[in-house]
Amino acid sequence: MKIVIRILVSVIILVGTGFCVLVIMNRPISEEVVSEKIEKHLIEIVEKNDALSSALLTIYSDQTGYFEQFAVGTKNQSSDQPVQIDSPYHSASIGKTMCATVFGMLVDEGKINFDDKINLWLDEDLLNGLFVMNGNDYSDQVTLQQLLSHTSGIGDYFEGPVNSGKTMMERVSSNPDLLFTPEELLAFTRENQNPVGRPGQQFYYSDTGYVLLGFILEAIEGKTYSDILEERIFEPLGMNDSYLMFYNDGPSDIIGIYLNGMDYSNKKALSVDWAGGGVVTTMNDLLTFMKALGNGHLLSDEVYSQMKDFNHSFEKGIYYGMGMMYFDFSELSFLLRFSSITDIYGGVGATGTYMLYDEKKDTIFIANFGALEYREKGIEELVKIRMIYDRMKVE
């Protein structure tokens, strides 16, 4: 509900500034002025927020022909090196969209179905204890679709509550150089958390579920998850600056990513994610990926439509399909019902990073703020940026 409250407050403040100001704000402006105002806004965000070192933004529209990229700030808070539009960054849960896309490819190829049970590929030792409720083990009932849509009932190692001891976030905060394997991430849920329900009973966002999906892909393809991403997505699309962090040949050199004020860009604790969001990438690579996903180069219309079946409520105004979120801005703020802002969907990460598509206006928005504090604020700022962009005079 934090996103709802922040967006509502922002819109109320705009309305409260008075009718004359709103008339001026809605007056059409040139493409050049739009770009100037957006860049000024991004500069103000970074300068006024100590939690950030930079802000990246790309807006691409086939409908209007607008294509601009912005990069403000520095590589990290201890550096004077300016950030660039092609600076690599950790994309967090945008990786879930990529993971789900690979499953969609396998469905198109006839190798799997979304309703297949996961125990076809995962042995009892790996599933042990993850789906046990009231003495009943439900692991033989869990489907691929349920893991992809966060409805399997499994706990969430990343932010879920624990039965005792420290949460994962507390562990990472106290020891930023902890190195996790995917097996250890599953073990954390197995040893410290309980399922939230039976398979299919409710929506509950779970990084643990996406770790299982990574293991399933490895079992199906007979190769590592990093190689699967490389061979099925990165290499065919020419995403030469994208890779799975900690599984590439050389050291990662990414811009600052801040959790509770600490830069984790060179910390081993970023291994806290894997198939659910361990991809390092750039705005250009994500633009390439989102365009390919939307224009049918990766998936059939039928399978992509299933991924876009946003029928699981995340919170008010936000819905989930398979690997992607949908934002209904009329629900996020009733005042936005009277604006030109239309709905968007795509990949969103906890560190204020997103790759979102406005289908109605055929426009892609890609951004990275690189701080856990911007999980909700990033969407709030997107609303403000779109209010500027929507004023653009189209010839």
C-alpha positions in Angstrom: 0.0 0.0 0.0 3.0 2.3 0.2 3.0 2.8 -3.5 -0.7 3.7 -3.5 -0.2 6.2 -0.7 2.8 7.9 -2.2 1.2 8.2 -5.7 -2.0 9.5 -4.2 -0.1 12.1 -2.1 1.9 13.2 -5.1 -1.2 13.8 -7.3 -3.1 15.6 -4.5 -0.1 18.0 -4.1 -0.2 18.7 -7.9 -4.0 19.3 -7.7 -3.6 21.4 -4.6 -1.2 23.8 -6.4 -4.2 25.4 -8.1 -6.1 25.3 -11.4 -3.9 27.9 -13.2 -0.8 25.9 -12.4 -2.5 22.7 -13.7 -3.5 24.5 -16.9 0.2 25.5 -17.4 1.3 22.0 -16.5 -1.0 20.5 -19.1 0.0 22.9 -21.9 1.8 21.0 -24.7 5.5 21.4 -24.9 8.1 20.5 -27.5 10.1 17.2 -27.5 13.2 19.2 -26.6 11.6 20.8 -23.6 10.2 17.4 -22.4 13.7 16.0 -22.4 15.1 19.1 -20.5 12.4 18.8 -17.9 12.9 15.1 -17.4 16.6 15.5 -17.0 16.2 18.3 -14.5 13.8 16.2 -12.5 16.2 13.2 -12.4 19.1 15.5 -11.3 16.9 16.8 -8.5 16.1 13.3 -7.4 19.7 12.3 -7.1 20.8 15.6 -5.5 18.1 15.5 -2.8 18.4 11.8 -1.9 21.5 10.6 0.0 20.4 7.0 -0.7 21.2 7.3 -4.4 24.3 7.8 -6.4 22.7 7.8 -9.8 19.5 7.6 -11.9 19.1 6.0 -15.3 16.1 6.3 -17.6 15.2 5.3 -21.1 11.9 6.2 -22.9 11.3 4.6 -26.3 8.1 5.0 -28.3 7.2 3.8 -31.7 4.0 5.8 -31.5 5.6 9.2 -31.1 9.1 8.5 -32.4 10.5 9.7 -29.1 13.7 7.9 -27.9 15.8 9.5 -25.2 18.1 8.1 -22.6 19.2 9.9 -19.4 22.1 9.2 -17.0 22.7 11.5 -14.0 24.9 11.1 -11.0 28.1 9.1 -10.4 29.1 5.5 -10.6 28.8 5.3 -6.8 28.8 7.6 -3.8 32.5 7.4 -3.3 33.3 8.1 -7.0 33.4 11.2 -9.2 33.1 9.1 -12.3 29.9 10.1 -14.1 27.4 7.3 -14.8 26.7 6.6 -18.5 23.6 5.5 -20.3 25.4 2.2 -21.0 26.6 1.7 -17.5 25.9 -1.9 -16.3 23.7 -2.4 -13.2 22.1 -5.2 -11.2 18.5 -5.5 -12.5 17.1 -7.4 -9.5 13.7 -9.1 -10.1 13.6 -8.0 -13.8 15.4 -11.4 -14.0 12.1 -13.1 -13.2 10.7 -11.9 -16.6 13.6 -13.5 -18.3 13.2 -16.7 -16.4 9.5 -16.9 -17.2 10.3 -16.1 -20.9 12.5 -19.2 -21.1 9.7 -21.3 -19.7 7.4 -19.8 -22.3 9.9 -20.8 -25.0 9.9 -24.4 -23.8 6.1 -24.4 -23.9 6.1 -23.1 -27.5 8.6 -25.9 -28.3 6.2 -28.5 -26.9 8.8 -29.6 -24.3 6.6 -28.7 -21.3 3.2 -27.3 -20.2 2.6 -24.7 -17.6 0.4 -27.1 -15.7 3.2 -29.7 -15.4 4.0 -30.8 -11.8 7.4 -29.7 -10.7 8.3 -33.1 -9.2 8.8 -34.3 -12.8 12.2 -32.7 -12.6 13.0 -32.0 -8.9 13.9 -34.9 -6.6 12.6 -35.4 -3.1 15.7 -34.1 -1.4 15.5 -30.7 -3.0 11.7 -30.4 -2.3 12.0 -31.8 1.2 10.1 -29.6 3.7 9.3 -26.8 1.4 5.6 -27.5 0.9 4.7 -29.3 4.2 1.6 -28.0 6.0 0.0 -29.6 9.0 2.0 -32.7 8.4 0.9 -33.0 4.7 3.5 -32.7 1.9 2.0 -30.9 -1.1 5.1 -30.9 -3.3 3.6 -33.4 -5.7 0.7 -30.9 -6.4 2.8 -27.8 -7.3 2.8 -26.8 -11.0 5.2 -24.7 -13.0 2.4 -22.1 -13.5 2.1 -21.8 -9.7 5.8 -21.1 -9.2 5.9 -18.6 -12.0 2.8 -16.7 -10.7 3.8 -17.0 -7.0 0.8 -19.1 -6.0 2.6 -22.3 -5.0 2.4 -21.5 -1.3 6.2 -21.7 -0.7 7.8 -19.3 1.7 10.1 -16.4 0.6 13.7 -16.5 1.8 14.4 -12.9 0.7 11.8 -11.0 2.8 9.6 -13.6 4.4 9.3 -14.0 8.2 11.4 -16.6 10.0 10.5 -19.0 12.8 13.6 -17.9 14.8 16.9 -16.1 14.4 17.7 -13.4 11.8 15.8 -12.8 8.6 17.7 -13.0 5.3 17.9 -9.2 5.1 19.3 -9.0 8.6 21.9 -11.6 7.7 22.9 -9.7 4.6 23.0 -6.4 6.4 25.2 -7.7 9.2 27.6 -9.6 6.8 27.7 -8.0 3.3 30.3 -10.6 2.2 28.1 -13.7 2.7 28.2 -15.8 -0.4 25.1 -17.9 -1.2 24.6 -20.9 -3.5 21.1 -21.6 -4.8 21.0 -24.7 -2.6 21.7 -22.5 0.4 18.9 -20.2 -0.5 16.5 -23.1 -0.6 17.9 -24.4 2.7 17.1 -21.1 4.4 13.4 -21.4 3.6 13.4 -25.1 4.4 15.0 -24.6 7.9 13.6 -21.2 8.9 10.2 -20.7 7.2 6.8 -22.2 6.7 4.6 -22.4 3.6 1.9 -19.8 3.5 -0.8 -22.0 2.1 -1.5 -25.0 -0.1 -0.6 -24.8 -3.8 -3.0 -22.5 -5.7 -4.6 -21.2 -2.5 -3.2 -17.6 -2.6 -0.7 -15.2 -4.1 2.5 -14.8 -2.1 5.6 -13.3 -3.8 8.5 -15.7 -3.4 12.1 -15.6 -4.5 12.4 -19.2 -3.2 9.9 -20.3 -5.9 12.1 -18.8 -8.6 15.2 -20.6 -7.3 13.2 -23.8 -7.8 12.4 -22.7 -11.3 16.1 -22.2 -12.0 16.8 -25.8 -11.0 14.0 -27.0 -13.2 15.4 -25.2 -16.2 18.8 -26.8 -15.5 17.2 -30.2 -15.3 15.2 -29.7 -18.6 18.1 -28.2 -20.6 21.0 -30.1 -19.1 23.1 -27.1 -18.6 23.7 -24.3 -16.1 21.1 -21.5 -15.7 23.7 -18.9 -16.7 24.3 -20.8 -19.9 20.6 -21.1 -20.6 20.1 -17.3 -20.3 23.1 -16.8 -22.6 22.1 -19.3 -25.3 18.3 -18.6 -25.3 18.2 -14.8 -24.7 21.4 -12.8 -24.5 23.3 -14.2 -27.5 20.4 -14.4 -29.9 19.3 -10.9 -29.1 22.8 -9.4 -29.1 22.6 -8.5 -25.4 26.3 -8.5 -25.1 26.5 -6.6 -21.8 24.1 -8.9 -19.9 25.1 -11.9 -17.7 24.2 -13.7 -14.6 26.2 -12.2 -11.7 28.8 -14.5 -10.0 28.5 -16.9 -13.0 30.4 -14.9 -15.5 34.1 -15.2 -16.4 35.4 -12.0 -15.0 34.6 -9.7 -12.0 31.5 -7.6 -12.2 31.9 -3.9 -12.5 28.5 -2.3 -11.8 27.2 1.0 -10.6 26.2 1.5 -6.9 23.4 -0.6 -5.5 22.3 0.5 -2.0 20.7 -1.4 0.8 20.2 0.4 4.1 22.8 3.0 3.0 25.6 0.5 2.1 26.9 -0.1 -1.4 26.6 -3.7 -2.3 27.9 -3.4 -5.9 31.1 -5.2 -5.0 29.7 -7.4 -2.1 29.3 -11.1 -2.3 25.9 -10.8 -0.6 24.4 -9.9 -4.0 24.5 -13.7 -4.6 21.3 -13.6 -2.5 19.5 -13.9 -5.8 19.9 -16.2 -8.8 17.1 -17.3 -11.1 14.8 -14.7 -9.5 17.0 -11.7 -10.3 20.7 -12.0 -10.5 21.2 -10.5 -14.0 23.6 -7.6 -14.6 22.5 -5.7 -17.7 22.2 -2.2 -19.3 19.3 -0.1 -20.4 20.0 -0.8 -24.1 20.0 -4.6 -23.5 16.7 -4.4 -21.6 15.2 -2.3 -24.4 16.3 -4.9 -26.9 14.7 -7.6 -24.7 11.4 -5.9 -24.1 11.0 -5.0 -27.8 11.7 -8.6 -28.7 9.2 -9.9 -26.1 6.5 -7.5 -27.2 6.9 -8.0 -31.0 6.7 -11.8 -30.9 10.4 -12.6 -31.6 10.6 -14.7 -28.4 7.2 -16.1 -27.8 4.0 -17.0 -29.6 1.0 -14.7 -29.0 -0.8 -17.5 -27.2 2.0 -18.1 -24.7 2.7 -14.4 -24.2 -0.9 -13.9 -23.5 -0.7 -16.5 -20.7 2.2 -14.6 -19.2 0.1 -11.4 -19.3 -2.9 -13.0 -17.6 -2.6 -10.5 -14.6 -5.2 -12.1 -12.4 -3.3 -12.3 -9.1 -3.6 -9.2 -6.9 -0.2 -8.1 -5.5 -1.7 -5.1 -3.7 -4.2 -2.4 -4.7 -3.7 -1.5 -8.3 -0.8 -3.9 -8.9 -1.4 -7.4 -10.4 0.9 -10.3 -11.3 1.0 -12.7 -14.2 4.0 -14.9 -14.8 7.3 -13.1 -14.3 5.6 -9.6 -14.8 3.6 -7.0 -12.9 0.7 -4.9 -14.1 0.0 -1.4 -12.8 -3.5 -0.1 -13.0 -3.0 3.6 -12.2 -6.7 4.3 -11.9 -6.7 2.1 -8.9 -3.4 3.4 -7.5 -5.0 6.9 -7.4 -8.5 7.8 -8.2 -7.2 11.2 -9.4 -5.2 9.5 -12.1 -8.4 8.3 -13.7 -8.7 11.8 -15.0 -5.2 12.0 -16.3 -3.6 10.8 -19.6 -1.6 8.2 -17.7 -2.3 4.7 -19.0 -1.5 1.3 -17.5 1.8 -0.5 -17.9 3.3 -3.9 -17.3 6.7 -5.6 -17.2 9.6 -6.4 -14.9 10.2 -4.6 -11.6 13.0 -4.9 -9.1 13.2 -4.1 -5.4 16.0 -1.6 -5.9 14.0 0.9 -7.9 14.7 -0.8 -11.3 12.0 -1.5 -13.9 11.4 -2.4 -17.5 7.8 -1.5 -18.3 5.6 -1.3 -21.4 2.6 1.0 -22.0 0.8 -1.1 -24.6 -1.8 1.6 -25.4 0.8 4.2 -26.2 3.4 1.7 -27.5 6.0 3.2 -25.1 8.7 1.4 -23.1 10.1 2.9 -19.8 13.3 1.5 -18.4 14.9 2.9 -15.3 17.4 2.2 -12.5 17.7 4.0 -9.2 19.8 1.4 -7.5 18.5 1.5 -3.9 16.1 -0.6 -1.9 14.6 2.7 -0.7 13.3 3.2 -4.2 11.2 0.1 -4.4 8.0 2.2 -4.2 9.5 5.6 -4.9 10.7 4.5 -8.3 7.1 4.0 -9.4 6.1 7.3 -7.8 8.8 9.0 -9.8 7.6 7.2 -13.0 4.2 8.8 -12.6 5.9 12.3 -12.4 8.1 11.5 -15.4 5.1 10.4 -17.4 3.2 13.6 -16.5 6.0 15.4 -18.2 6.3 13.1 -21.1 2.5 13.1 -21.8 2.7 16.8 -22.4 4.8 16.4 -25.5 3.4 18.0 -28.6 3.1 15.3 -31.3 3.5 16.7 -34.8 
